[in-house]
Amino acid sequence: MDTLSGQRTNGIEYPILFPIKVIGTSTPSYEKLVLEILREYAPDVDNHKVIASESKTKKYTSLTCTFSAKSREHLEEIYRALKASPLVSIVI
């Protein structure tokens, strides 16, 4: 259903600020790679609003990034692009 303020899908009205969590192998290039992929689809990702956490063993790093999702299809494109990276284990 379309509304004047945006597109509504499954109760979510787009555009919407959407937090995405990406978990992957801790390497020096991991955070840079994730941000490059995200910026390709969502240039509004702000470095200062990225929350990074390491696992207890420091084997994995979790990045939470918030961006403006334009539609469900936009989100699906981003999920596919992130999952295609060998450094990314999980996208939530």
Backbone torsions as a table, in degrees:
resi	resn	phi	psi	omega
1	MET	NA	134.3	177.0
2	ASP	-96.6	146.0	175.1
3	THR	-128.1	171.8	178.1
4	LEU	-63.8	-32.0	-176.5
5	SER	-89.4	-7.2	179.1
6	GLY	156.4	-167.9	-176.9
7	GLN	-96.4	136.5	-179.6
8	ARG	-114.0	125.5	179.0
9	THR	-135.2	123.5	178.1
10	ASN	50.0	41.2	177.4
11	GLY	82.3	-3.0	178.5
12	ILE	-104.1	129.2	179.6
13	GLU	-100.0	122.7	-179.7
14	TYR	-100.5	149.9	-2.3
15	PRO	-72.1	155.1	-178.1
16	ILE	-145.6	143.3	172.2
17	LEU	-71.8	123.5	-171.0
18	PHE	-126.3	122.9	175.0
19	PRO	-87.0	132.4	177.7
20	ILE	-122.0	138.2	179.1
21	LYS	-111.8	128.4	-178.8
22	VAL	-121.7	124.4	-179.0
23	ILE	-116.3	131.0	-179.0
24	GLY	-157.4	179.2	-178.6
25	THR	-65.1	130.8	179.1
26	SER	-72.4	110.1	174.1
27	THR	-138.0	162.2	179.0
28	PRO	-59.0	-27.9	-176.2
29	SER	-97.2	-3.5	-173.8
30	TYR	-58.6	-54.6	-176.6
31	GLU	-62.2	-42.6	179.3
32	LYS	-60.8	-43.9	-180.0
33	LEU	-61.6	-47.5	-179.4
34	VAL	-60.6	-44.9	-179.7
35	LEU	-66.4	-36.4	176.9
36	GLU	-63.2	-44.2	178.8
37	ILE	-62.9	-47.6	-179.5
38	LEU	-60.8	-43.4	-177.6
39	ARG	-66.7	-25.6	177.0
40	GLU	-61.8	-35.1	-177.5
41	TYR	-104.6	-25.4	-177.0
42	ALA	-140.3	84.1	-175.7
43	PRO	-63.5	-11.2	-178.0
44	ASP	-84.0	5.0	178.0
45	VAL	-63.9	127.4	-176.8
46	ASP	-102.8	121.8	179.0
47	ASN	-53.8	-35.9	-176.1
48	HIS	-74.0	-12.2	179.9
49	LYS	-108.2	10.7	176.9
50	VAL	-85.5	127.8	179.2
51	ILE	-106.3	120.0	-179.1
52	ALA	-111.6	138.4	177.2
53	SER	-139.6	136.9	176.3
54	GLU	-97.9	150.4	175.0
55	SER	-70.8	165.5	-179.3
56	LYS	-57.4	-37.0	-178.9
57	THR	-85.0	-5.8	-178.1
58	LYS	65.0	16.5	177.8
59	LYS	-79.4	-31.2	-177.0
60	TYR	-123.0	150.8	174.2
61	THR	-124.2	135.8	176.8
62	SER	-106.9	129.4	176.6
63	LEU	-118.8	127.4	174.0
64	THR	-110.7	120.7	-177.2
65	CYS	-126.1	138.8	179.0
66	THR	-112.3	135.4	-179.2
67	PHE	-148.0	170.8	178.8
68	SER	-89.8	110.1	177.9
69	ALA	-86.1	126.1	-176.1
70	LYS	-85.3	-27.7	-178.6
71	SER	-166.6	170.8	175.9
72	ARG	-61.8	-39.4	179.3
73	GLU	-62.7	-38.6	177.2
74	HIS	-60.3	-45.6	177.5
75	LEU	-61.5	-43.9	-179.2
76	GLU	-62.6	-38.3	176.9
77	GLU	-61.1	-44.4	-179.2
78	ILE	-65.4	-44.9	178.2
79	TYR	-58.4	-45.9	-179.7
80	ARG	-61.9	-44.5	-179.1
81	ALA	-63.2	-42.5	179.4
82	LEU	-67.3	-44.0	-178.4
83	LYS	-66.0	-21.8	-179.9
84	ALA	-73.3	-16.3	-179.9
85	SER	-78.3	133.7	178.6
86	PRO	-67.6	-18.2	179.2
87	LEU	-82.9	-16.1	-177.0
88	VAL	-93.1	126.4	179.2
89	SER	-97.3	-44.1	-174.3
90	ILE	-140.9	140.7	172.8
91	VAL	-125.3	122.6	-178.2
92	ILE	-118.6	NA	NA
